[in-house]
């Protein structure tokens, strides 16, 4: 029986990859974003009551699919570029998350009529932009330069802060007895501990890479860095997202010092591009399938209010944080702010956090349905129109592509 189940899961995975490849080809011909095509395909599969793919769960998202997506994005971030904008990105990833969560909380509590607990949890879990959705959309739009760095780095870092904030909010709502000092200590351990684990794991695996010329060993070590940093950090209640981000940035920049063989670098880039493609295919297809089974009709007004709340929260976060740097050298120009606002997509992370709410909580389904509604709107509406916005803003004094991207290698 177990062998039959394993065979069935392998067949389902192959069908998911096949579906993703077909959707990718059709989407390219129709000039529709690939991620949007996957969501719509998944929705159609749900309507037709076809059985395809694994069940949508927090464990699948966190333990299997997020590490390769985060690592693949992080290895392409250049430290020299990140260092110049670290203050801006850090502000968006911390102050921006708090502002967005506060606005969403207030609207869901006072306008939608939700009680304080679900409003708080929803505000925190939906505050962070999702790297899976953002990076996929920006790749399709061929966004480069500083804007690409700002949006993608922010989405990687604010995922970690939002996940930590959600864990604290969940503990607060659950009344586990932690004091304010205890919550602050837990947050600091999760954030800085996760970064430390990522740096140590990345350094250790890179140390091994530097002592071999075997490109397969080099590739294997990057897999250890991606998954190992995530799992170790999560095991010790630290941020796995920040751990994998730190490991990816470290290895992506150390790899440019020449210790990785040329063949190894080519295989590493090709492998992680493929891993990201498979992970994206599974996530967005399963998102569409699961969304197809949600009751959006009865929850249309809470979902509509939630969408407005999330957009307003993102606007306050982007324009408010940008105002801090308005008269400084690293200012964010207006066209860039507009793209950052509308390109702040929500996706798999929000759903994974919503699925973390205990099933015994009476408001769990309401939060989950609203989250699905916001994510569906974000991927389909914002994910499609962001490319139009980028094309419209691109000619304006090169504000979209304002700095050449460093050559790989």
Secondary structure, DSSP 4 states (H G I P E B T S, - for coil): -HHHHHHHHHHHHHHHHHHHHHHHHHHHHHT--HHHHHHHHHHHHHHTT---S----HHIIIIIIIHHHHHHHHTT--HHHHHHTHHHHHHHHHHHHHHHHHHHHHHHHHTS---HHHHHHHHHHTTSPPHHHHHHHHHHHT--HHHHHHHHHHHHHHHHHHHHHHHHHHHHHTT----HHHHHHHHHHHHHHHHHHHHHHHHHHHHHHTT---HHHHHHHHHIIIIIHHHHHHHTTS-HHHHHHHHHHHHHHHGGGT-S-HHHHHHHHHHHHHHHHHHHHHHHHHHHHHHHTS-TTTTHHHHHHHHHHHHHHHHHHHHHHHHHTTTSTTPPPHHHHHHHHHT----HHHHHHHHTS-TT-TTHHHHHHHHHHHHHHIIIIIHHHHHHHHHHHHTTTT-SS-SPPPPP-
